[in-house]
Amino acid sequence: MVSAITTAVNGLNNASKQLEISAKQIASASTNTGNQTQPPVDVEKALINTNIESYNFKADLKVIQAADDNFKSLLDIKT
């Protein structure tokens, strides 16, 4: 149960990092018009990645919630 929570927390951290990267890409795309020093940003890909990572984040939260529910059930059995 603890390993499930650890894995989920790692997933939350990864999703958060990826969301930050996508957000920076989207923001830089709006300020990078005509700038030849930076490569063009694929805004569509960044938006898709934002959606994917939001689903990953929600899934990891569900894992933590399920592990918490299981732990509470075990405590109820013990008492």
N, CA, C and O atoms as a printed pandas DataFrame, in Angstrom:
     atom_number atom_name residue_name chain_id  residue_number  x_coord  y_coord  z_coord
0              1         N          MET        A               1    0.824   -1.183    0.000
1              2        CA          MET        A               1    0.000    0.000    0.000
2              3         C          MET        A               1    0.874    1.255    0.000
3              4         O          MET        A               1    0.576    2.226   -0.696
4              5         N          VAL        A               2    1.942    1.231    0.775
5              6        CA          VAL        A               2    2.841    2.377    0.825
6              7         C          VAL        A               2    3.519    2.569   -0.526
7              8         O          VAL        A               2    3.717    3.702   -0.966
8              9         N          SER        A               3    3.877    1.463   -1.191
9             10        CA          SER        A               3    4.530    1.596   -2.496
10            11         C          SER        A               3    3.572    2.181   -3.528
11            12         O          SER        A               3    4.001    2.906   -4.426
12            13         N          ALA        A               4    2.279    1.874   -3.411
13            14        CA          ALA        A               4    1.296    2.462   -4.324
14            15         C          ALA        A               4    1.236    3.972   -4.130
15            16         O          ALA        A               4    1.167    4.728   -5.098
16            17         N          ILE        A               5    1.262    4.398   -2.886
17            18        CA          ILE        A               5    1.224    5.831   -2.609
18            19         C          ILE        A               5    2.510    6.497   -3.092
19            20         O          ILE        A               5    2.471    7.581   -3.675
20            21         N          THR        A               6    3.638    5.852   -2.851
21            22        CA          THR        A               6    4.921    6.396   -3.313
22            23         C          THR        A               6    4.940    6.530   -4.832
23            24         O          THR        A               6    5.374    7.550   -5.368
24            25         N          THR        A               7    4.474    5.508   -5.510
25            26        CA          THR        A               7    4.421    5.544   -6.971
26            27         C          THR        A               7    3.489    6.645   -7.447
27            28         O          THR        A               7    3.803    7.360   -8.400
28            29         N          ALA        A               8    2.350    6.784   -6.791
29            30        CA          ALA        A               8    1.394    7.819   -7.177
30            31         C          ALA        A               8    1.960    9.218   -6.938
31            32         O          ALA        A               8    1.762   10.116   -7.757
32            33         N          VAL        A               9    2.653    9.403   -5.833
33            34        CA          VAL        A               9    3.259   10.712   -5.555
34            35         C          VAL        A               9    4.330   11.026   -6.602
35            36         O          VAL        A               9    4.434   12.164   -7.061
36            37         N          ASN        A              10    5.114   10.038   -6.975
37            38        CA          ASN        A              10    6.102   10.244   -8.039
38            39         C          ASN        A              10    5.406   10.612   -9.346
39            40         O          ASN        A              10    5.878   11.472  -10.090
40            41         N          GLY        A              11    4.280    9.954   -9.618
41            42        CA          GLY        A              11    3.504   10.284  -10.812
42            43         C          GLY        A              11    2.967   11.700  -10.768
43            44         O          GLY        A              11    2.960   12.396  -11.783
44            45         N          LEU        A              12    2.508   12.137   -9.577
45            46        CA          LEU        A              12    2.032   13.514   -9.418
46            47         C          LEU        A              12    3.155   14.508   -9.698
47            48         O          LEU        A              12    2.950   15.517  -10.372
48            49         N          ASN        A              13    4.329   14.213   -9.180
49            50        CA          ASN        A              13    5.481   15.095   -9.416
50            51         C          ASN        A              13    5.839   15.159  -10.901
51            52         O          ASN        A              13    6.112   16.234  -11.434
52            53         N          ASN        A              14    5.836   14.003  -11.562
53            54        CA          ASN        A              14    6.159   13.969  -12.991
54            55         C          ASN        A              14    5.116   14.721  -13.804
55            56         O          ASN        A              14    5.458   15.487  -14.705
56            57         N          ALA        A              15    3.840   14.503  -13.485
57            58        CA          ALA        A              15    2.776   15.199  -14.209
58            59         C          ALA        A              15    2.886   16.702  -14.004
59            60         O          ALA        A              15    2.687   17.482  -14.935
60            61         N          SER        A              16    3.202   17.098  -12.790
61            62        CA          SER        A              16    3.352   18.521  -12.493
62            63         C          SER        A              16    4.497   19.137  -13.293
63            64         O          SER        A              16    4.366   20.240  -13.823
64            65         N          LYS        A              17    5.613   18.427  -13.377
65            66        CA          LYS        A              17    6.760   18.920  -14.148
66            67         C          LYS        A              17    6.413   19.040  -15.635
67            68         O          LYS        A              17    6.761   20.022  -16.291
68            69         N          GLN        A              18    5.722   18.025  -16.149
69            70        CA          GLN        A              18    5.349   18.052  -17.565
70            71         C          GLN        A              18    4.335   19.160  -17.857
71            72         O          GLN        A              18    4.391   19.798  -18.909
72            73         N          LEU        A              19    3.412   19.385  -16.922
73            74        CA          LEU        A              19    2.453   20.485  -17.090
74            75         C          LEU        A              19    3.189   21.824  -17.128
75            76         O          LEU        A              19    2.852   22.707  -17.916
76            77         N          GLU        A              20    4.185   21.959  -16.275
77            78        CA          GLU        A              20    4.968   23.200  -16.248
78            79         C          GLU        A              20    5.710   23.406  -17.568
79            80         O          GLU        A              20    5.754   24.518  -18.094
80            81         N          ILE        A              21    6.285   22.343  -18.093
81            82        CA          ILE        A              21    6.995   22.429  -19.375
82            83         C          ILE        A              21    6.030   22.845  -20.484
83            84         O          ILE        A              21    6.339   23.732  -21.280
84            85         N          SER        A              22    4.857   22.200  -20.534
85            86        CA          SER        A              22    3.879   22.537  -21.570
86            87         C          SER        A              22    3.393   23.968  -21.429
87            88         O          SER        A              22    3.226   24.672  -22.425
88            89         N          ALA        A              23    3.164   24.401  -20.197
89            90        CA          ALA        A              23    2.708   25.774  -19.968
90            91         C          ALA        A              23    3.754   26.779  -20.441
91            92         O          ALA        A              23    3.408   27.797  -21.040
92            93         N          LYS        A              24    5.022   26.501  -20.176
93            94        CA          LYS        A              24    6.094   27.393  -20.635
94            95         C          LYS        A              24    6.169   27.421  -22.155
95            96         O          LYS        A              24    6.407   28.472  -22.750
96            97         N          GLN        A              25    5.963   26.255  -22.789
97            98        CA          GLN        A              25    5.987   26.204  -24.247
98            99         C          GLN        A              25    4.842   27.026  -24.841
99           100         O          GLN        A              25    5.030   27.757  -25.813
100          101         N          ILE        A              26    3.666   26.899  -24.250
101          102        CA          ILE        A              26    2.517   27.655  -24.743
102          103         C          ILE        A              26    2.748   29.154  -24.549
103          104         O          ILE        A              26    2.468   29.953  -25.442
104          105         N          ALA        A              27    3.255   29.523  -23.387
105          106        CA          ALA        A              27    3.521   30.938  -23.114
106          107         C          ALA        A              27    4.591   31.493  -24.046
107          108         O          ALA        A              27    4.474   32.619  -24.530
108          109         N          SER        A              28    5.621   30.712  -24.294
109          110        CA          SER        A              28    6.689   31.206  -25.163
110          111         C          SER        A              28    6.224   31.303  -26.611
111          112         O          SER        A              28    6.738   32.122  -27.372
112          113         N          ALA        A              29    5.272   30.487  -26.991
113          114        CA          ALA        A              29    4.759   30.545  -28.362
114          115         C          ALA        A              29    4.052   31.866  -28.612
115          116         O          ALA        A              29    4.117   32.411  -29.715
116          117         N          SER        A              30    3.382   32.380  -27.599
117          118        CA          SER        A              30    2.667   33.641  -27.784
118          119         C          SER        A              30    3.609   34.838  -27.792
119          120         O          SER        A              30    3.258   35.899  -28.309
120          121         N          THR        A              31    4.788   34.680  -27.230
121          122        CA          THR        A              31    5.757   35.787  -27.207
122          123         C          THR        A              31    6.881   35.589  -28.210
123          124         O          THR        A              31    7.773   36.430  -28.322
124          125         N          ASN        A              32    6.842   34.478  -28.940
125          126        CA          ASN        A              32    7.942   34.128  -29.845
126          127         C          ASN        A              32    7.573   34.393  -31.306
127          128         O          ASN        A              32    8.090   33.716  -32.195
128          129         N          THR        A              33    6.717   35.333  -31.567
129          130        CA          THR        A              33    6.306   35.596  -32.944
130          131         C          THR        A              33    7.420   36.320  -33.687
131          132         O          THR        A              33    7.807   37.431  -33.322
132          133         N          GLY        A              34    7.923   35.685  -34.720
133          134        CA          GLY        A              34    8.949   36.284  -35.550
134          135         C          GLY        A              34   10.354   36.220  -34.994
135          136         O          GLY        A              34   11.279   36.750  -35.610
136          137         N          ASN        A              35   10.543   35.592  -33.855
137          138        CA          ASN        A              35   11.881   35.498  -33.257
138          139         C          ASN        A              35   12.621   34.328  -33.897
139          140         O          ASN        A              35   12.193   33.179  -33.785
140          141         N          GLN        A              36   13.713   34.619  -34.555
141          142        CA          GLN        A              36   14.457   33.574  -35.263
142          143         C          GLN        A              36   15.455   32.844  -34.380
143          144         O          GLN        A              36   16.010   31.827  -34.797
144          145         N          THR        A              37   15.700   33.339  -33.161
145          146        CA          THR        A              37   16.721   32.712  -32.318
146          147         C          THR        A              37   16.197   31.486  -31.591
147          148         O          THR        A              37   16.985   30.651  -31.147
148          149         N          GLN        A              38   14.882   31.362  -31.462
149          150        CA          GLN        A              38   14.304   30.203  -30.782
150          151         C          GLN        A              38   13.506   29.365  -31.776
151          152         O          GLN        A              38   12.842   29.907  -32.659
152          153         N          PRO        A              39   13.572   28.049  -31.632
153          154        CA          PRO        A              39   12.818   27.202  -32.560
154          155         C          PRO        A              39   11.315   27.381  -32.339
155          156         O          PRO        A              39   10.878   27.739  -31.245
156          157         N          PRO        A              40   10.534   27.132  -33.382
157          158        CA          PRO        A              40    9.083   27.271  -33.228
158          159         C          PRO        A              40    8.531   26.240  -32.252
159          160         O          PRO        A              40    9.049   25.128  -32.146
160          161         N          VAL        A              41    7.483   26.620  -31.549
161          162        CA          VAL        A              41    6.856   25.743  -30.564
162          163         C          VAL        A              41    5.622   25.118  -31.186
163          164         O          VAL        A              41    4.820   25.806  -31.816
164          165         N          ASP        A              42    5.472   23.816  -31.008
165          166        CA          ASP        A              42    4.276   23.117  -31.471
166          167         C          ASP        A              42    3.198   23.270  -30.400
167          168         O          ASP        A              42    3.126   22.481  -29.458
168          169         N          VAL        A              43    2.368   24.293  -30.556
169          170        CA          VAL        A              43    1.362   24.616  -29.549
170          171         C          VAL        A              43    0.342   23.482  -29.415
171          172         O          VAL        A              43   -0.093   23.156  -28.311
172          173         N          GLU        A              44   -0.031   22.891  -30.542
173          174        CA          GLU        A              44   -1.004   21.795  -30.488
174          175         C          GLU        A              44   -0.479   20.644  -29.637
175          176         O          GLU        A              44   -1.207   20.088  -28.815
176          177         N          LYS        A              45    0.773   20.297  -29.837
177          178        CA          LYS        A              45    1.377   19.212  -29.060
178          179         C          LYS        A              45    1.434   19.584  -27.582
179          180         O          LYS        A              45    1.165   18.748  -26.721
180          181         N          ALA        A              46    1.783   20.830  -27.287
181          182        CA          ALA        A              46    1.845   21.277  -25.895
182          183         C          ALA        A              46    0.457   21.224  -25.247
183          184         O          ALA        A              46    0.333   20.834  -24.086
184          185         N          LEU        A              47   -0.573   21.607  -25.979
185          186        CA          LEU        A              47   -1.941   21.539  -25.446
186          187         C          LEU        A              47   -2.379   20.093  -25.208
187          188         O          LEU        A              47   -3.015   19.786  -24.200
188          189         N          ILE        A              48   -2.032   19.217  -26.141
189          190        CA          ILE        A              48   -2.359   17.794  -25.974
190          191         C          ILE        A              48   -1.643   17.231  -24.750
191          192         O          ILE        A              48   -2.236   16.501  -23.955
192          193         N          ASN        A              49   -0.360   17.576  -24.606
193          194        CA          ASN        A              49    0.398   17.114  -23.444
194          195         C          ASN        A              49   -0.213   17.632  -22.142
195          196         O          ASN        A              49   -0.213   16.932  -21.130
196          197         N          THR        A              50   -0.733   18.861  -22.173
197          198        CA          THR        A              50   -1.393   19.413  -20.994
198          199         C          THR        A              50   -2.594   18.565  -20.609
199          200         O          THR        A              50   -2.802   18.268  -19.433
200          201         N          ASN        A              51   -3.383   18.176  -21.602
201          202        CA          ASN        A              51   -4.544   17.322  -21.314
202          203         C          ASN        A              51   -4.121   15.951  -20.795
203          204         O          ASN        A              51   -4.700   15.441  -19.836
204          205         N          ILE        A              52   -3.122   15.363  -21.422
205          206        CA          ILE        A              52   -2.646   14.042  -20.994
206          207         C          ILE        A              52   -2.163   14.094  -19.553
207          208         O          ILE        A              52   -2.513   13.233  -18.745
208          209         N          GLU        A              53   -1.367   15.093  -19.234
209          210        CA          GLU        A              53   -0.825   15.181  -17.878
210          211         C          GLU        A              53   -1.903   15.486  -16.840
211          212         O          GLU        A              53   -1.788   15.067  -15.688
212          213         N          SER        A              54   -2.941   16.207  -17.237
213          214        CA          SER        A              54   -4.036   16.435  -16.282
214          215         C          SER        A              54   -4.752   15.123  -15.981
215          216         O          SER        A              54   -5.167   14.893  -14.845
216          217         N          TYR        A              55   -4.903   14.260  -16.986
217          218        CA          TYR        A              55   -5.492   12.933  -16.741
218          219         C          TYR        A              55   -4.564   12.078  -15.882
219          220         O          TYR        A              55   -5.026   11.367  -14.989
220          221         N          ASN        A              56   -3.266   12.144  -16.146
221          222        CA          ASN        A              56   -2.301   11.403  -15.323
222          223         C          ASN        A              56   -2.373   11.865  -13.868
223          224         O          ASN        A              56   -2.340   11.052  -12.944
224          225         N          PHE        A              57   -2.470   13.173  -13.680
225          226        CA          PHE        A              57   -2.549   13.743  -12.342
226          227         C          PHE        A              57   -3.787   13.216  -11.622
227          228         O          PHE        A              57   -3.707   12.795  -10.468
228          229         N          LYS        A              58   -4.933   13.241  -12.306
229          230        CA          LYS        A              58   -6.191   12.755  -11.717
230          231         C          LYS        A              58   -6.106   11.263  -11.393
231          232         O          LYS        A              58   -6.606   10.823  -10.358
232          233         N          ALA        A              59   -5.480   10.495  -12.265
233          234        CA          ALA        A              59   -5.342    9.055  -12.027
234          235         C          ALA        A              59   -4.479    8.781  -10.808
235          236         O          ALA        A              59   -4.794    7.901  -10.006
236          237         N          ASP        A              60   -3.402    9.523  -10.664
237          238        CA          ASP        A              60   -2.529    9.351   -9.497
238          239         C          ASP        A              60   -3.258    9.726   -8.207
239          240         O          ASP        A              60   -3.069    9.085   -7.173
240          241         N          LEU        A              61   -4.082   10.756   -8.273
241          242        CA          LEU        A              61   -4.879   11.118   -7.094
242          243         C          LEU        A              61   -5.857   10.000   -6.728
243          244         O          LEU        A              61   -6.080    9.730   -5.548
244          245         N          LYS        A              62   -6.438    9.352   -7.736
245          246        CA          LYS        A              62   -7.352    8.239   -7.477
246          247         C          LYS        A              62   -6.619    7.068   -6.822
247          248         O          LYS        A              62   -7.182    6.390   -5.963
248          249         N          VAL        A              63   -5.377    6.827   -7.216
249          250        CA          VAL        A              63   -4.584    5.757   -6.605
250          251         C          VAL        A              63   -4.366    6.053   -5.128
251          252         O          VAL        A              63   -4.504    5.168   -4.284
252          253         N          ILE        A              64   -4.025    7.295   -4.821
253          254        CA          ILE        A              64   -3.820    7.678   -3.420
254          255         C          ILE        A              64   -5.116    7.538   -2.639
255          256         O          ILE        A              64   -5.113    7.053   -1.507
256          257         N          GLN        A              65   -6.217    7.959   -3.235
257          258        CA          GLN        A              65   -7.514    7.848   -2.568
258          259         C          GLN        A              65   -7.879    6.382   -2.317
259          260         O          GLN        A              65   -8.374    6.042   -1.242
260          261         N          ALA        A              66   -7.640    5.525   -3.293
261          262        CA          ALA        A              66   -7.943    4.104   -3.133
262          263         C          ALA        A              66   -7.066    3.480   -2.048
263          264         O          ALA        A              66   -7.550    2.687   -1.240
264          265         N          ALA        A              67   -5.794    3.830   -2.025
265          266        CA          ALA        A              67   -4.897    3.295   -0.995
266          267         C          ALA        A              67   -5.333    3.773    0.386
267          268         O          ALA        A              67   -5.277    3.013    1.352
268          269         N          ASP        A              68   -5.762    5.015    0.481
269          270        CA          ASP        A              68   -6.252    5.551    1.750
270          271         C          ASP        A              68   -7.519    4.822    2.197
271          272         O          ASP        A              68   -7.662    4.485    3.373
272          273         N          ASP        A              69   -8.431    4.579    1.265
273          274        CA          ASP        A              69   -9.657    3.842    1.590
274          275         C          ASP        A              69   -9.342    2.424    2.063
275          276         O          ASP        A              69   -9.947    1.927    3.013
276          277         N          ASN        A              70   -8.382    1.776    1.385
277          278        CA          ASN        A              70   -7.980    0.427    1.795
278          279         C          ASN        A              70   -7.367    0.435    3.190
279          280         O          ASN        A              70   -7.644   -0.447    4.002
280          281         N          PHE        A              71   -6.544    1.422    3.459
281          282        CA          PHE        A              71   -5.916    1.532    4.777
282          283         C          PHE        A              71   -6.981    1.729    5.860
283          284         O          PHE        A              71   -6.910    1.119    6.927
284          285         N          LYS        A              72   -7.967    2.583    5.578
285          286        CA          LYS        A              72   -9.049    2.797    6.544
286          287         C          LYS        A              72   -9.851    1.519    6.775
287          288         O          LYS        A              72  -10.271    1.235    7.896
288          289         N          SER        A              73  -10.059    0.749    5.702
289          290        CA          SER        A              73  -10.770   -0.519    5.856
290          291         C          SER        A              73   -9.990   -1.498    6.716
291          292         O          SER        A              73  -10.570   -2.212    7.535
292          293         N          LEU        A              74   -8.676   -1.534    6.532
293          294        CA          LEU        A              74   -7.846   -2.401    7.363
294          295         C          LEU        A              74   -7.897   -1.994    8.821
295          296         O          LEU        A              74   -7.917   -2.850    9.705
296          297         N          LEU        A              75   -7.917   -0.691    9.083
297          298        CA          LEU        A              75   -8.018   -0.208   10.445
298          299         C          LEU        A              75   -9.365   -0.586   11.063
299          300         O          LEU        A              75   -9.440   -0.927   12.244
300          301         N          ASP        A              76  -10.416   -0.524   10.262
301          302        CA          ASP        A              76  -11.738   -0.905   10.761
302          303         C          ASP        A              76  -11.794   -2.385   11.111
303          304         O          ASP        A              76  -12.438   -2.764   12.089
304          305         N          ILE        A              77  -11.132   -3.221   10.330
305          306        CA          ILE        A              77  -11.092   -4.670   10.610
306          307         C          ILE        A              77  -10.334   -4.931   11.887
307          308         O          ILE        A              77  -10.729   -5.797   12.668
308          309         N          LYS        A              78   -9.250   -4.206   12.126
309          310        CA          LYS        A              78   -8.418   -4.413   13.325
310          311         C          LYS        A              78   -9.137   -4.007   14.605
311          312         O          LYS        A              78   -8.869   -4.568   15.667
312          313         N          THR        A              79  -10.036   -3.052   14.521
313          314        CA          THR        A              79  -10.684   -2.557   15.743
314          315         C          THR        A              79  -11.993   -3.235   16.030
315          316         O          THR        A              79  -12.647   -2.920   17.024
